[in-house]
Amino acid sequence: MAATTLTEKAAAGPPPSAAPSGNARRLRRRGRIIAVLFAFPALLLLGALVVYPVLFSVGRSLFDASGDRFVGADNYTEMFRDPATLKAIRNTVIWVVVAPALLTALGLILAVLVEKVRWATAFKLLLFMPMAVSFLAAGIIFRLAYDQDPDKGVLNAAAVSVHDAFSGTSTYPTARARTGPQGLVQGGDGSYSTAAVRPGSAVTVPMVGVLPKDLPKNAAPAYPASGHKAAAGELRGVVYLDFTPGGAGTTGKVDRQENGLPGMKVEAVSGGRTVAHTTTAADGSFHFSGLDDGSYTLRLPKSNFAPPYQGISWLGPTLVTPAIIGAYLWIWTGFAMVLIGAGLSTLPRDTLEAARMDGANEWQVFRRITVPLLAPVLTVVFVTLVINVLKVFDLVYIIAPGPVQEDATVLATQMWLVSFGGGNNQGLGSALGVLLLVLVIPAMIFNVRRFKESQR
């Protein structure tokens, strides 16, 4: 038995050497060292630019504005008592709820539609181009586009054009009546009325406040019209600009060089009720015929003098946040479209064609097949945009004018304003920064997990 065992051991040869195992361990150790050396610059930058600022901000948030006195959680308590901070949190919630959802929906719709056009590449390029514009430049562009003055702001210029096309505009917004023998009286609503007159009378209505260069091109001299006599049952008159170049005219009297005011609305009022209305001719003349005998008042309604429509106050307290979100959509729609388009190109075409062959229309294919298959891509795009929206700063700071800066502020701008923009309270600013970090971290973790799952 013993001889057989020795023979078997001799046949098996000497035991394997431990040297190969030691070499493998040395190679692995050497590989780890090389990997650490290559990663060291990135780790150093990560520590200097991310880890250290985060730790410093957490520590600084526990001290007062000067940084000398430890206050514990007082900054966090003050943060939720400050009305400006509460408004910033409210605006941030609006951004997080509205902007990513709109961008994801727009990106999805455009990605699906672009697939059906020949010039898809050119269209994608046009929509993606705003991504090449810095937020600073985009903010300046939209600050000008939202300007209240229609001569500067393109959006208000368009709004004024549409409004005037349907509702018209007053012809003489700066005009006012000259009081005198005619007894013109201004009403509380901005209209002007004459003293009581009877049919068969002729009335002159002098106006001032209109520059000769602002007169309509068809304005004609009012002097000939002022000589017309009214017939029985008729009221005549002339509305004219009581101004003679050079100052040689007579106040309250129609001079030869004075022009009528065409297009002026005139109403005949009796017993508090408008019984007739007309519009002045090129020479400012007007007349009412067929009037019953009685006392009448001639009125120039306020619509003649209404100030011109100035458009929409895009950057007012009410609309400033939606307006800035609109600028953000302009920049990031191309990003969402391209990412969703990339996911759309990987969908199994046989599934879509099978649904169409089974009788599904395009809306049913989109709602029941395309969207569910794109759900992972849509989720990643949405969460990425949420992270980006939580950090938005440039657009809000640049587009919102100073008087409404507080109405548009978000957490990032409030953090800067409290710390450096006049507040000089870096303890409270650091607490806001920590709050912003706490809000961003869950979205980042979710995105990283989704990315790892897609890799598997």
C-alpha positions in Angstrom: 0.0 0.0 0.0 2.8 2.4 1.0 4.8 1.4 -2.1 1.8 2.1 -4.3 1.3 5.6 -2.8 4.9 6.5 -3.2 4.8 5.3 -6.8 1.7 7.5 -7.5 3.3 10.6 -6.0 6.5 10.0 -8.0 4.4 9.7 -11.2 2.5 12.9 -10.3 5.7 14.9 -10.2 6.7 17.7 -7.9 4.1 20.1 -6.5 3.3 23.2 -8.5 5.5 26.2 -7.7 4.0 29.2 -5.8 5.9 31.6 -8.1 3.1 32.0 -10.7 0.6 33.0 -7.9 3.0 35.5 -6.5 3.6 37.0 -10.0 -0.1 37.4 -10.5 -0.5 39.3 -7.2 2.4 41.6 -8.1 0.9 42.3 -11.5 -2.5 43.1 -10.0 -0.8 45.3 -7.4 1.2 47.1 -10.1 -2.0 47.6 -12.2 -3.8 49.1 -9.2 -0.9 51.5 -8.6 -0.8 52.6 -12.2 -4.6 53.1 -12.2 -4.4 55.2 -9.1 -1.6 57.3 -10.6 -3.6 57.9 -13.7 -6.8 58.7 -11.7 -4.9 60.9 -9.2 -5.1 64.2 -11.2 -8.9 63.6 -11.6 -9.3 62.7 -8.0 -7.3 65.8 -7.0 -9.5 68.0 -9.1 -12.6 66.3 -7.8 -11.5 66.9 -4.2 -10.5 70.5 -4.8 -13.5 71.5 -6.9 -16.3 69.4 -5.4 -15.5 67.6 -2.1 -13.8 70.5 -0.4 -16.3 73.2 -1.4 -19.2 70.9 -0.2 -17.6 70.2 3.1 -16.6 73.9 3.6 -20.2 75.0 2.7 -21.7 72.6 5.2 -19.3 73.9 7.9 -19.8 77.5 7.0 -23.6 77.2 7.2 -23.2 76.5 10.9 -21.7 80.0 11.5 -23.0 83.5 11.5 -22.6 86.1 8.7 -19.1 87.1 10.0 -18.0 83.4 10.3 -16.8 83.9 13.8 -19.7 82.7 15.9 -21.1 79.2 15.8 -24.9 79.3 15.5 -25.7 75.7 14.7 -28.9 75.3 12.8 -30.0 78.9 13.1 -29.2 79.6 9.5 -31.4 76.8 8.4 -34.2 78.0 10.6 -33.8 81.6 9.3 -33.8 80.3 5.8 -37.4 79.0 6.1 -38.6 82.1 7.8 -37.3 84.5 5.2 -40.1 85.5 2.7 -37.5 86.0 -0.1 -36.2 82.4 0.4 -39.8 81.0 0.5 -40.5 82.8 -2.8 -37.3 81.3 -4.2 -38.4 77.8 -3.2 -41.8 78.4 -4.7 -40.3 79.6 -8.0 -37.9 76.6 -8.0 -40.8 74.2 -7.6 -42.5 75.9 -10.5 -39.4 75.5 -12.6 -39.0 71.8 -11.6 -42.6 71.0 -12.3 -43.0 72.9 -15.6 -39.7 73.2 -17.5 -38.6 69.5 -17.6 -42.1 68.3 -18.4 -42.6 70.8 -21.2 -39.1 70.1 -22.6 -39.5 66.3 -22.5 -42.9 66.6 -24.2 -41.6 69.0 -26.9 -38.6 66.9 -27.5 -40.7 63.8 -27.9 -43.1 65.4 -30.3 -40.4 67.0 -32.4 -38.3 63.8 -32.5 -41.3 61.9 -33.8 -42.2 64.5 -36.4 -38.7 65.0 -37.6 -38.4 61.4 -38.5 -41.1 61.9 -41.2 -39.3 64.8 -43.0 -36.5 64.7 -45.5 -34.6 67.6 -44.1 -34.5 66.1 -40.6 -30.8 66.8 -40.2 -31.1 70.5 -41.0 -34.1 70.8 -38.7 -32.2 69.2 -35.8 -29.3 71.4 -36.5 -31.5 74.5 -36.3 -33.1 73.4 -33.1 -29.8 72.4 -31.5 -28.0 75.6 -32.4 -29.2 77.6 -29.3 -27.2 75.1 -27.2 -24.1 76.7 -28.6 -25.2 80.1 -27.2 -24.1 80.8 -23.7 -26.7 81.5 -21.1 -25.4 85.0 -20.8 -25.9 85.8 -24.5 -29.3 84.0 -24.4 -30.3 86.1 -21.5 -29.4 89.4 -23.2 -31.2 88.3 -26.4 -34.4 87.5 -24.5 -34.1 90.6 -22.3 -34.3 92.6 -25.5 -37.0 90.4 -27.0 -39.2 90.9 -23.9 -38.7 94.7 -23.8 -41.9 96.6 -23.0 -41.2 99.2 -25.7 -42.7 97.8 -29.0 -40.0 99.7 -30.9 -37.4 97.5 -29.1 -39.1 94.3 -28.0 -39.9 92.0 -30.9 -42.6 90.1 -28.9 -44.4 93.3 -27.9 -44.1 94.6 -31.5 -45.9 91.5 -32.7 -48.5 91.8 -29.9 -49.2 95.4 -30.7 -49.5 94.7 -34.4 -52.1 91.9 -33.8 -54.0 94.0 -31.3 -54.2 97.1 -33.6 -55.2 94.9 -36.5 -58.3 93.6 -34.7 -59.1 96.4 -32.2 -57.7 99.5 -33.9 -55.9 102.3 -32.1 -56.7 105.8 -31.1 -55.9 108.4 -33.7 -55.0 111.2 -31.3 -53.6 109.8 -28.0 -52.0 113.1 -27.0 -54.8 115.5 -28.0 -56.8 117.5 -25.5 -59.6 120.0 -25.9 -59.0 123.7 -25.6 -61.6 125.3 -23.3 -63.2 128.5 -24.4 -66.4 129.9 -25.6 -67.6 126.5 -26.7 -67.6 125.4 -23.1 -65.8 122.1 -23.6 -65.7 120.0 -20.4 -63.7 116.9 -19.8 -65.6 114.0 -18.3 -64.3 111.6 -15.7 -63.8 108.9 -18.3 -61.5 111.1 -20.5 -64.2 112.2 -23.0 -64.9 115.8 -23.9 -68.4 117.4 -24.2 -69.7 120.7 -25.5 -72.4 122.9 -24.0 -76.0 122.2 -24.9 -76.8 123.0 -28.6 -79.9 122.7 -30.7 -80.4 121.5 -34.3 -79.6 124.2 -36.8 -76.4 125.1 -34.9 -72.8 124.9 -36.0 -70.1 124.1 -33.5 -66.3 124.5 -33.6 -64.3 122.2 -31.4 -60.7 123.4 -31.0 -58.1 120.8 -30.0 -54.5 121.1 -29.0 -51.6 118.7 -28.1 -51.2 117.2 -31.5 -47.9 118.0 -33.3 -48.4 119.0 -36.9 -46.1 116.2 -38.0 -48.4 113.7 -36.3 -51.4 114.7 -38.2 -52.9 112.1 -40.6 -51.6 112.5 -44.2 -55.1 113.2 -45.4 -55.7 116.1 -43.1 -57.1 119.1 -44.9 -57.6 122.8 -43.9 -60.5 123.3 -41.6 -61.3 126.9 -42.6 -63.7 126.1 -45.5 -65.6 123.6 -43.4 -66.1 126.2 -40.6 -68.2 128.4 -42.9 -70.9 125.8 -43.6 -74.3 126.6 -42.2 -76.5 124.0 -40.5 -80.0 123.4 -41.9 -83.1 122.8 -39.9 -82.8 119.5 -38.0 -79.1 119.3 -38.6 -76.1 119.8 -36.3 -72.8 120.7 -38.0 -69.4 121.3 -36.7 -65.7 121.0 -37.2 -63.0 119.5 -35.0 -59.7 121.2 -35.8 -56.1 121.7 -34.4 -56.2 125.1 -32.9 -52.6 125.8 -33.7 -51.0 128.0 -36.4 -47.3 127.6 -37.2 -45.5 130.7 -36.1 -48.2 131.6 -33.5 -50.1 134.1 -35.7 -53.5 132.5 -35.3 -56.4 133.5 -33.0 -57.2 131.2 -30.1 -60.6 129.5 -30.4 -61.1 130.6 -34.0 -60.5 128.5 -37.1 -57.7 130.2 -39.0 -56.8 129.6 -42.6 -53.7 127.7 -41.9 -55.2 125.4 -39.3 -56.0 121.8 -40.2 -59.0 119.6 -39.4 -58.6 116.4 -37.4 -59.9 113.6 -39.6 -61.2 110.3 -38.1 -62.3 111.8 -34.8 -65.4 110.1 -33.4 -68.3 112.5 -32.5 -71.5 111.5 -30.7 -74.8 113.4 -30.3 -76.1 112.9 -26.7 -79.7 113.7 -25.6 -81.0 112.8 -22.2 -77.9 110.9 -21.3 -78.2 108.6 -24.3 -76.2 108.6 -27.5 -78.7 109.2 -30.3 -76.3 109.5 -33.2 -72.6 109.2 -34.0 -70.3 110.0 -36.8 -66.7 110.5 -37.8 -65.0 113.7 -38.9 -64.0 114.1 -42.6 -60.6 115.0 -43.9 -61.2 118.7 -43.0 -62.5 117.8 -39.6 -66.1 118.5 -40.4 -69.0 116.4 -39.2 -72.8 116.7 -39.3 -75.9 115.0 -37.9 -79.1 115.2 -39.8 -82.7 114.3 -39.1 -82.5 115.2 -35.4 -85.6 115.9 -33.5 -86.0 119.4 -31.9 -84.4 119.5 -28.5 -81.2 120.0 -26.6 -78.1 118.0 -27.5 -74.6 117.6 -26.2 -71.8 116.8 -28.7 -69.3 114.4 -27.1 -65.8 113.3 -28.2 -65.6 109.8 -26.6 -62.5 108.7 -24.8 -61.6 106.2 -27.5 -60.3 109.2 -29.5 -57.7 109.8 -26.9 -56.9 106.4 -25.5 -53.1 105.8 -25.2 -51.7 103.3 -27.7 -51.6 99.7 -26.7 -48.2 99.0 -25.4 -48.2 95.2 -25.5 -47.7 92.7 -22.7 -45.6 93.3 -19.6 -43.5 90.1 -20.1 -41.1 91.1 -17.4 -43.7 92.3 -14.9 -44.1 90.5 -11.5 -46.8 88.2 -12.9 -45.2 86.9 -16.1 -41.5 87.2 -15.4 -41.0 83.5 -14.3 -43.0 82.0 -17.3 -41.1 84.4 -19.6 -37.7 83.1 -18.3 -38.9 79.5 -18.6 -39.8 80.3 -22.2 -36.2 81.4 -22.8 -35.0 78.2 -21.2 -37.2 76.1 -23.5 -35.7 77.8 -26.5 -32.2 76.8 -25.4 -32.8 73.2 -24.3 -35.5 71.9 -26.7 -32.9 70.8 -29.2 -31.1 68.9 -26.5 -34.2 66.9 -25.5 -35.1 66.3 -29.1 -31.7 64.9 -30.1 -31.6 62.6 -27.1 -35.1 61.3 -27.6 -34.5 61.0 -31.3 -31.5 58.8 -30.6 -33.7 56.5 -28.5 -36.3 56.6 -31.1 -33.9 55.3 -33.8 -33.3 52.2 -31.7 -36.9 51.1 -31.5 -37.8 47.8 -33.2 -39.4 48.9 -36.5 -41.1 45.5 -36.9 -43.1 46.1 -33.8 -44.3 49.5 -35.1 -45.1 48.0 -38.5 -47.0 45.1 -37.0 -49.2 47.5 -35.0 -50.0 49.4 -38.2 -50.8 46.3 -40.1 -53.2 45.3 -37.3 -55.1 48.5 -37.9 -53.6 50.9 -35.3 -53.6 54.5 -36.4 -50.6 56.8 -35.9 -51.9 58.2 -32.6 -52.4 54.7 -31.2 -49.0 53.6 -32.3 -47.5 56.7 -30.7 -49.4 56.4 -27.4 -49.4 52.6 -26.9 -46.1 51.5 -28.4 -43.7 54.4 -29.0 -44.0 56.1 -25.7 -43.9 52.9 -23.5 -40.8 51.7 -25.4 -39.2 55.2 -25.0 -40.0 55.4 -21.3 -36.4 54.7 -20.1 -35.0 57.4 -22.4 -37.8 59.9 -21.4 -37.0 59.3 -17.8 -33.3 59.9 -18.2 -34.0 63.1 -20.2 -36.5 64.3 -17.6 -34.3 63.7 -14.6 -31.3 65.3 -16.3 -33.4 68.4 -17.0 -34.6 68.4 -13.4 -30.9 68.5 -12.2 -30.2 71.3 -14.7 -33.2 73.3 -13.7 -32.4 73.2 -10.0 -29.1 74.9 -10.8 -30.5 77.6 -13.2 -28.9 81.0 -12.4 -27.8 82.9 -15.5 -31.1 83.4 -17.2 -32.9 84.4 -14.1 -30.2 86.9 -13.1 -29.9 88.5 -16.5 -33.5 88.5 -17.8 -35.3 89.7 -14.7 -35.1 93.5 -14.2 -34.0 94.8 -10.8 -37.5 95.7 -9.6 -38.8 92.2 -10.2 -35.6 90.3 -9.4 -37.2 89.1 -6.1 -40.3 87.9 -7.9 -38.3 85.7 -10.3 -35.6 84.5 -7.9 -34.8 80.8 -7.5 -32.6 79.0 -5.0 -29.4 79.5 -7.0 -29.9 83.3 -7.5 -31.1 83.7 -3.9 -27.9 82.0 -2.7 -25.8 84.4 -4.7 -27.8 87.5 -3.6 -27.7 86.5 0.0 -23.9 85.8 -0.1 -22.5 88.3 -2.5 -25.2 90.4 -4.1 -25.7 92.8 -1.2 -26.7 90.5 1.6 -23.1 89.7 2.7 -24.4 86.8 4.8 -22.3 83.8 3.7 -23.6 81.7 6.5 -27.2 81.9 5.3 -25.9 81.6 1.7 -24.1 78.4 2.5 -27.2 77.0 4.1 -29.1 77.7 0.8 -26.3 76.0 -1.1 -26.6 72.9 1.2 -30.3 72.9 0.6 -29.7 73.0 -3.2 -27.3 70.1 -2.9 -29.8 68.1 -0.9 -32.4 68.6 -3.6 -30.0 67.7 -6.4 -28.5 64.5 -4.9 -31.6 62.3 -5.2 -32.0 63.1 -8.9 -28.3 62.5 -9.5 -28.4 59.1 -7.7 -31.5 58.1 -9.7 -29.8 59.1 -13.0 -26.6 57.1 -12.2 -28.6 54.0 -11.3 -30.6 54.2 -14.6 -27.3 54.6 -16.5 -25.8 51.5 -14.8 -29.0 49.5 -15.5 -28.9 50.5 -19.2 -25.2 49.4 -19.4 -26.1 45.9 -18.0 
